[in-house]
Amino acid sequence: MPSFWENLRFPGEREMDDLHGAQGQDMATYVSFPSPAEGSNFPAVIVIMEAFGVTGHIEKVCDQYAANGFVAIAPALYHRQHPNPKLGYDEMPAVQQYMGALRDDELVEDVNVAIDYLQNHYQRTHGQKIGIVGYCVGGRITYLAATSCPGLSAASVYYGGRILAPFGDGPAPIDLTSNIKIPVMGNFGDTDENPSPADVATIDQALTAAGVAHDFKSYPGAGHGFNCDDRGSYNEAAAKDAFERTLGFFNQHVK
């Protein structure tokens, strides 16, 4: 699929010697889009990265959605610490350091900047609906965005851990569940420990209590990261089924 990198600008003053971060600075974002032969205007999907950054795998995920008629963008959400880090699956100390710096209010701001880009600045998505999908910590951020970011039409959460805990001050995403006004899909592995099956049941119950339309599925024998074919936890059958579920979900609510 055709693709490029875009730097999304935040509001505020910009100093010439500031190379990355927020407040008048930039957020690197991978953009993949359908072939121009298929048209010039498409619905959009925001792809929220795993804990390892906007890696080659996340680029492939974007390309997968673009091949099915969506503009897909993946913002580099660690941009306040580094312009666009791509961490190895064996670099857990660095991963923990980057994740530990994430704050929910800043993540909401980042997703809102991505929504603004799709709604108001990128011609291929002007006037179209926007879905959001996220993997690993990105699944958690997707749930948070569903509670707090106007402009989204559907959210698909892949094994989002720590939905029950805040990043920084303030409420956890699950405590904001009653704010959700869009349908939510969940794809989980039943051998995962973060979120555990008990966590998934708690999230399911919160959505039901809030009257949020949702569709959860847990895959037998699948663990955390089952969608990533670059990781040892990859489960091809679960990944294929979860993608087909999410694609149908976005076809229904975003296209």
C-alpha positions in Angstrom: 0.0 0.0 0.0 1.2 3.6 -0.6 2.5 5.1 2.6 4.4 8.0 4.1 5.4 9.5 7.5 3.6 12.7 8.6 4.6 15.0 11.5 1.5 16.1 13.3 1.8 19.5 14.9 0.4 20.3 18.3 -1.0 23.7 19.2 1.2 26.2 21.0 4.5 28.1 20.4 7.3 26.3 18.6 10.9 26.9 19.3 13.3 26.2 16.4 15.6 24.2 18.5 12.9 21.8 19.8 13.2 18.6 17.9 10.4 16.5 19.4 7.6 16.4 21.9 4.3 18.2 22.4 3.3 21.8 22.9 3.9 23.3 19.5 6.1 20.4 18.4 5.6 17.2 16.3 4.3 13.7 16.6 5.6 11.3 13.9 2.8 9.3 12.4 2.8 6.5 9.8 0.1 6.9 7.2 -1.0 4.1 4.9 -3.8 4.5 2.3 -5.6 2.6 -0.4 -4.4 2.7 -4.0 -5.4 6.0 -5.7 -7.1 3.8 -8.3 -9.7 2.9 -5.6 -10.7 6.5 -5.0 -9.7 9.7 -3.3 -11.7 9.7 0.0 -11.8 6.9 2.5 -12.9 6.1 6.1 -10.0 6.1 8.6 -8.6 3.8 11.3 -6.2 5.1 14.0 -3.8 2.2 14.9 -2.4 2.5 18.4 1.0 0.9 18.8 2.1 -1.9 21.1 4.5 -1.0 23.9 7.4 -1.3 21.4 6.5 1.7 19.4 5.5 2.1 15.7 7.5 -0.9 14.6 7.6 -2.6 11.2 4.8 -4.8 12.5 2.6 -1.9 13.3 3.3 -0.5 9.8 2.1 -3.8 8.4 -1.0 -3.7 10.5 -1.7 -0.2 9.0 -1.1 -1.6 5.5 -3.5 -4.4 6.2 -6.3 -2.0 6.9 -5.4 0.2 3.9 -5.6 -2.9 1.7 -9.2 -3.2 2.9 -10.3 0.3 2.1 -9.3 2.4 5.1 -6.7 5.1 5.6 -4.7 3.9 8.6 -2.5 6.0 10.7 -0.2 5.1 13.6 1.0 7.9 15.8 4.3 7.5 17.7 3.0 8.0 21.3 6.4 8.1 23.0 7.2 11.4 21.2 7.6 13.3 24.5 10.5 11.0 25.3 12.0 10.3 21.9 10.8 11.3 18.4 10.0 7.8 17.2 11.6 4.9 19.1 11.3 1.3 17.8 12.1 -1.0 20.6 13.0 -4.7 20.3 10.9 -7.4 21.9 13.8 -8.3 24.1 14.3 -4.7 25.4 11.9 -4.8 28.3 13.8 -2.4 30.6 13.6 0.3 27.9 10.0 -0.6 27.2 9.1 -0.2 30.9 10.9 3.1 31.0 8.9 4.5 28.1 5.6 3.1 29.2 6.2 4.4 32.7 6.3 8.0 31.3 2.9 7.8 29.7 0.2 9.9 31.2 -3.5 9.5 30.4 -4.2 13.2 29.9 -1.4 13.4 27.3 -2.5 10.3 25.6 -6.0 11.7 25.1 -4.4 14.9 23.7 -2.3 12.7 21.3 -5.4 10.8 20.0 -7.3 14.1 19.6 -4.5 15.5 17.5 -4.7 12.4 15.3 -8.5 12.8 15.0 -8.0 16.5 14.1 -5.5 15.6 11.4 -8.0 13.1 9.8 -11.0 15.4 10.1 -9.5 18.7 9.1 -6.1 18.4 7.5 -5.8 15.2 5.4 -8.0 15.4 2.2 -8.3 11.6 1.8 -10.3 11.3 5.0 -12.2 14.6 5.0 -15.8 14.1 6.1 -15.3 10.4 6.8 -15.8 8.4 10.0 -12.9 7.2 12.2 -12.3 4.0 14.0 -9.6 3.1 16.5 -7.8 -0.1 17.2 -4.9 -0.8 19.6 -2.7 -3.6 20.7 -1.1 -4.4 24.1 -0.7 -1.0 25.8 -2.4 0.4 22.6 -5.5 -1.7 23.5 -5.6 0.1 26.8 -5.1 3.5 25.1 -7.9 2.6 22.7 -10.3 2.0 25.6 -9.2 5.3 27.1 -9.8 7.1 23.8 -13.3 5.6 23.6 -14.1 7.2 26.9 -12.5 10.6 26.2 -12.0 11.5 22.5 -15.0 12.8 20.5 -14.9 12.0 16.8 -14.5 8.3 17.0 -17.2 5.9 15.7 -15.9 2.5 16.9 -13.1 1.0 19.0 -11.4 -2.4 18.9 -9.3 -3.4 21.9 -6.7 -6.1 21.5 -5.6 -7.5 24.9 -5.4 -4.1 26.6 -3.7 -4.4 30.0 -4.1 -2.0 32.9 -7.5 -0.7 31.8 -8.3 -1.0 35.5 -5.4 1.3 36.5 -4.5 5.0 35.7 -1.4 6.2 34.0 -0.6 9.2 36.1 -3.1 11.1 38.2 -6.8 10.7 37.7 -9.3 7.9 37.1 -8.5 4.6 35.4 -10.0 4.1 32.0 -12.5 1.6 33.4 -13.8 4.3 35.8 -14.7 6.4 32.7 -16.7 3.6 31.0 -20.0 5.4 31.4 -18.6 8.1 29.0 -18.4 5.7 26.1 -20.9 6.4 23.3 -19.5 4.2 20.6 -19.5 0.4 20.1 -16.5 -1.5 21.5 -15.0 -4.8 20.4 -12.5 -6.8 22.5 -10.1 -9.5 21.4 -8.3 -11.4 24.2 -6.2 -14.5 24.9 -7.4 -16.7 27.6 -3.9 -17.5 28.8 -3.0 -13.8 29.0 -2.2 -12.4 32.5 -2.5 -8.7 31.6 -5.4 -8.5 31.1 -6.2 -11.7 32.9 -9.6 -13.5 32.2 -10.8 -12.0 35.5 -9.8 -8.5 34.2 -11.7 -9.1 31.0 -14.8 -10.2 32.9 -14.6 -7.0 35.0 -14.3 -4.8 31.9 -17.2 -6.7 30.2 -19.4 -6.2 33.3 -18.5 -2.5 33.4 -19.5 -2.0 29.7 -22.8 -4.0 30.3 -23.6 -1.9 33.4 -23.0 1.3 31.4 -25.2 0.1 28.5 -22.3 0.2 26.0 -22.7 -2.1 23.0 -19.8 -4.4 22.9 -18.6 -7.7 21.5 -15.8 -9.6 23.5 -14.1 -12.8 22.4 -11.4 -14.7 24.2 -9.3 -17.2 22.2 -8.4 -20.6 23.8 -4.6 -21.1 23.9 -3.8 -17.6 22.9 -1.7 -15.3 25.1 -0.7 -11.6 25.2 0.5 -10.3 21.8 -1.1 -13.1 19.8 -1.6 -10.7 16.8 2.1 -10.0 16.3 3.8 -12.3 13.9 7.2 -11.0 15.0 6.7 -12.3 18.5 6.9 -15.8 20.0 3.3 -15.4 21.3 1.9 -15.1 17.8 -1.2 -17.3 17.3 -2.1 -17.4 13.6 -5.6 -18.7 14.0 -6.5 -16.1 16.7 -4.9 -13.3 14.8 -6.8 -14.1 11.6 -10.1 -14.4 13.3 -9.7 -11.3 15.3 -8.7 -9.3 12.3 -11.8 -10.5 10.3 -13.9 -9.7 13.3 -12.5 -6.2 13.6 -12.6 -5.6 9.8 -16.3 -6.5 9.8 -16.9 -4.3 12.8 -15.3 -1.3 11.1 -17.1 -2.0 7.9 -20.3 -1.8 9.8 -19.6 1.2 12.0 -17.0 3.3 10.2 -17.4 2.7 6.4 
